[in-house]
Amino acid sequence: MRAVVCSELGGPDKLALKEIESPVVGPGQVKLAVHAASFNFLDTLIIRGLYQDRPDLPFVPGAEAAGRVVELGEGVTHLKPGQAAIALAGTGAFAEELVADARRVLPIPEGFSMKVAASFATAYGTSHYALAQQAGLKPGDTLLVLGAAGGVGLAAVELGRLMGATVIAAASSREKLDAAREAGASEFINYSEEDLRTRVKEITDGRGVDVVYDPVGAELAIPAVRSLAWGGRYLVIGFAGGGIPELPLNLLLLKGASAVGVFWGAWVQRDPAGAAASFRQLMSWLASGELRPNIRECYPLAEFEKGFISLQSRKAVGKVVLTVAD
């Protein structure tokens, strides 16, 4: 089978499309014929050895994919051959076939778009877990989403609106803010031109925001924490901005606020029942049309490098998808 292979840590130029042997299915595992896979920011980190999980070299990157079940390992009963499914694999998705832990392979309705399915679980799963579980977002809350036009950012904007919050979208360009507007944001901050904290004060009449959703980190983190209202929650999603900030803890003390880590992948493993309930809610919203994943870029397997470059440049709007089969 064809697969993108990482034999040396580094940028996408260190990756190669190769013919390798099909992966073998073990007990409690599932093999999928991959139709589409989604790029996530963690993929750009894992190929450079900067993610918390570091697979042994060589490995096939790609955290999530959608396709059809080819083979079931011993003990797997919730799926059947030929069934459409998504896999939350961590690695291995950028290939024609993928083997994953059966507990992280979920069936999807027939006729469902493989591109949408491949780009849905991580972005929306992360954002729903962050807002519902970790932040306790309530109707009437004010939510500030940084990096609001990225995959997880747009998902957070959509979910915040669905959950009854007033959503302030913050991004680095007018094009990105237009995407956030389409997703349901009602207030906007272009932080390449405007001071984040000043604009939040203006928008909230000095009160601040109840929840900050931050997948960016770097220089935006401290002004975002300073923008919290009393009792606010600052959600640590990731560090797409390139730097891990050091927060002055006195800011949390003075605001009676909290900083909360969001590690969705670990939660899925530790609380599979809770994760399944979250996924059912998300699928219900998706089926009803209340969620509309924004896929702006699709590349064939042979052009995988373009997807990595789009994410690393921070120019991507919405999700970037790799198409593997029809």
Buried (B, 14 or more C-beta within 10 A) or exposed (E): BBBBBBEEEEEBEEBBBBEBEBBEBEEEBBBBBBBBBBBBBBBBBBBBEEBEEEBEEEBBBBBBBBBBBBBBBEEBEEBEEEBBBBBBBBBBBBBBBBBBBBBBBBBBEEEBBBBBBBBBBBBBBBBBBBBBBBBEBEEEBBBBBBBBBBBBBBBBBBBBBBBEBBBBBBBBBEEBBBBBBBBBBBBBBBBEEBEBBEBBBEBBEEEBBBBBBBBBBBBBBBBBBBBBBEEBBBBBBBBBBEEEBEBEEEBBEEBEBBBBEBBBBEBBBEBEEBBEEBBEBBBEBBEEEBBBBBBEBBBEBEEBBBBBBBBBEBBBBBBBBBBBEE
